[in-house]
Amino acid sequence: MNEEMTGWQEFRKGFILENPLMVLMVGLCSSLAISTRVENGIFMGLSATFVLVFSNIIIASIRKWIPDQIRIPIFIVVIASFVTIVDLSLKAYFPPVYDRLGVWIPLIVVNCIILARAEGYAYRNTVWHSFMDGLGMGAGYTMVLLIMGVIRELLGTGKIVLFDKQIISLGSFNPPAIFILFPGAFLTFACLMALLNRYKMRKKA
């Protein structure tokens, strides 16, 4: 029971306390680039979570047999194997999404979040804890992508389209296109960081 509770603490840590984007500030490049649509955030978040969870499991399983001198190349090979699965699956079953995400899917191999968890956590912890750590980090990453996607797509286009169906529309609202451009990505992320910092300050007070 103790191990199970500790595992859920690891999940909570990755989801909130050490959120990879809002707290650790890693993996920002791809997040800012692809968060123009909610749909992009869903697929990128699920892809990164899949790679995080399964690479953590494999690395934690074989960590005692990994020579310290070549651990980074081994991590990259493991991560690249799961990224290849994701890349080919999206290309086969979701070609429009694959075209929009473009180079960012293959670049998951060198994403700071994935490598940091492999090196800093999975290599030193049990399979269960590594699984929960990857799941929590992936869920936290996906949550922020979805929030940014909702804000940027809604304010930048006046609507949210999910799987070719319009689910929200602002009607006659004239959307400022800046939100679907790079300045809009930085502005949205800065607002989220400001809200998080305000919450932390009020919690300390």
C-alpha positions in Angstrom: 0.0 0.0 0.0 2.8 2.4 0.8 4.4 1.9 -2.6 1.0 2.5 -4.3 0.5 5.7 -2.3 4.0 6.9 -3.1 3.3 6.2 -6.8 0.2 8.4 -6.7 2.3 11.1 -5.0 4.7 10.9 -7.9 1.8 11.3 -10.3 0.6 14.4 -8.4 4.1 15.8 -8.4 4.4 15.6 -12.2 0.8 16.8 -12.8 1.0 19.9 -10.5 4.0 20.4 -8.3 6.6 19.8 -10.9 4.6 20.5 -14.1 7.1 20.2 -16.9 5.9 23.4 -18.7 4.7 25.7 -15.9 7.2 24.8 -13.2 10.2 23.0 -14.7 10.0 25.1 -17.9 11.2 22.3 -20.3 9.8 21.3 -23.6 8.5 24.9 -24.3 9.6 25.1 -28.0 7.2 22.4 -29.3 4.5 23.5 -26.9 4.4 27.1 -28.1 4.6 26.0 -31.7 1.8 23.4 -31.9 -0.7 24.9 -29.4 -2.6 26.8 -32.1 -5.4 24.2 -32.0 -6.9 22.1 -29.3 -6.7 19.0 -31.5 -2.9 19.5 -31.9 -2.6 19.7 -28.1 -4.6 16.4 -27.7 -2.4 14.4 -30.1 0.9 16.0 -29.0 0.1 15.4 -25.4 -1.0 11.8 -25.9 2.1 11.2 -28.1 4.5 12.6 -25.5 2.7 10.8 -22.6 2.9 7.4 -24.5 6.6 7.9 -25.1 7.2 9.1 -21.5 5.4 6.2 -19.8 6.8 3.4 -21.9 10.4 4.7 -22.1 10.3 5.2 -18.3 9.0 1.6 -17.8 11.7 0.1 -20.1 14.6 2.1 -18.6 13.5 1.4 -15.1 13.3 -2.3 -15.9 16.8 -2.6 -17.4 18.5 0.2 -15.3 20.7 -2.3 -13.3 22.2 -3.7 -16.6 22.8 -0.3 -18.3 26.5 0.7 -18.1 26.8 4.2 -16.7 29.2 5.3 -19.5 26.7 4.6 -22.3 23.4 5.3 -20.6 22.5 8.4 -22.7 22.8 6.6 -26.1 20.7 3.7 -24.6 18.1 6.1 -23.4 17.9 7.7 -26.8 17.5 4.4 -28.6 14.7 3.4 -26.2 12.9 6.7 -26.6 13.4 6.7 -30.4 11.8 3.3 -30.7 8.6 4.6 -29.1 8.7 7.8 -31.0 8.9 5.8 -34.2 5.7 3.9 -33.2 3.9 7.2 -32.6 5.2 8.8 -35.8 4.2 5.9 -38.0 0.8 5.5 -36.3 -0.1 9.2 -36.7 1.1 9.1 -40.3 -1.1 6.0 -41.1 -4.3 6.8 -39.2 -4.3 10.6 -38.7 -2.6 12.2 -41.7 -4.1 15.7 -41.3 -2.8 15.9 -37.7 0.5 14.4 -38.7 0.9 17.1 -41.4 0.2 19.9 -38.9 2.5 18.6 -36.1 5.2 18.0 -38.7 8.7 17.8 -37.4 7.7 18.1 -33.7 6.7 14.4 -33.5 10.2 13.1 -34.5 11.8 15.7 -32.2 10.1 14.1 -29.2 13.3 11.9 -29.2 15.3 14.9 -27.9 12.5 16.6 -26.0 14.0 17.8 -22.6 11.0 16.4 -20.7 11.6 12.8 -22.0 15.3 12.8 -21.6 15.2 14.5 -18.2 12.8 11.9 -16.8 14.8 9.0 -18.2 18.1 10.4 -16.8 16.8 12.0 -13.6 14.1 9.6 -12.5 13.6 6.2 -14.3 17.3 5.4 -14.2 17.2 5.6 -10.4 13.7 4.3 -9.4 11.4 1.3 -9.6 9.2 0.4 -12.5 6.0 1.4 -10.7 7.3 4.8 -9.6 8.7 5.4 -13.0 5.4 4.6 -14.6 3.5 7.0 -12.4 6.1 9.7 -12.9 5.8 9.4 -16.7 2.0 9.4 -16.4 1.9 12.4 -14.2 4.4 14.4 -16.3 2.5 13.5 -19.5 -0.8 14.5 -18.0 0.6 17.8 -16.7 2.1 18.5 -20.1 -1.2 17.6 -21.9 -3.2 19.7 -19.5 -1.2 22.9 -20.3 -1.3 22.2 -24.0 -5.1 21.9 -23.9 -5.5 25.1 -21.9 -3.2 27.0 -24.3 -5.0 25.4 -27.3 -8.4 26.5 -26.1 -7.3 30.1 -25.5 -5.4 30.5 -28.7 -7.8 28.7 -31.1 -10.9 30.4 -29.6 -9.5 33.9 -29.5 -7.5 33.5 -32.7 -10.1 32.0 -34.9 -13.4 32.6 -33.0 -14.2 28.9 -32.9 -12.9 25.5 -31.8 -12.9 22.6 -34.3 -12.4 19.1 -33.0 -12.2 16.1 -35.4 -13.7 18.2 -38.2 -16.7 19.3 -36.0 -17.2 22.8 -34.7 -17.9 22.5 -31.0 -17.6 26.1 -29.9 -18.2 29.3 -31.9 -18.0 33.0 -30.8 -20.4 34.0 -33.6 -19.8 37.5 -35.0 -16.7 38.0 -32.8 -13.8 39.4 -34.9 -10.8 37.3 -33.7 -7.3 38.9 -33.4 -5.1 36.7 -35.5 -2.1 37.4 -33.2 -3.3 34.5 -31.0 -2.5 31.9 -33.6 0.9 33.5 -34.3 4.1 33.1 -32.2 3.5 36.3 -30.3 0.2 34.9 -29.2 1.9 31.8 -27.9 4.2 33.8 -25.7 1.4 36.1 -24.6 -0.8 33.1 -23.6 2.0 31.3 -21.8 2.9 34.5 -19.9 -0.7 35.0 -18.7 -0.8 31.4 -17.5 2.5 31.9 -15.6 1.2 35.1 -14.1 -2.0 33.3 -12.9 0.1 30.5 -11.4 2.5 32.9 -9.6 -0.5 34.9 -8.2 -2.0 31.6 -6.9 1.3 30.7 -5.3 1.6 34.1 -3.6 -1.9 34.0 -2.3 -1.3 30.4 -1.0 1.8 31.6 0.9 0.0 34.7 2.4 
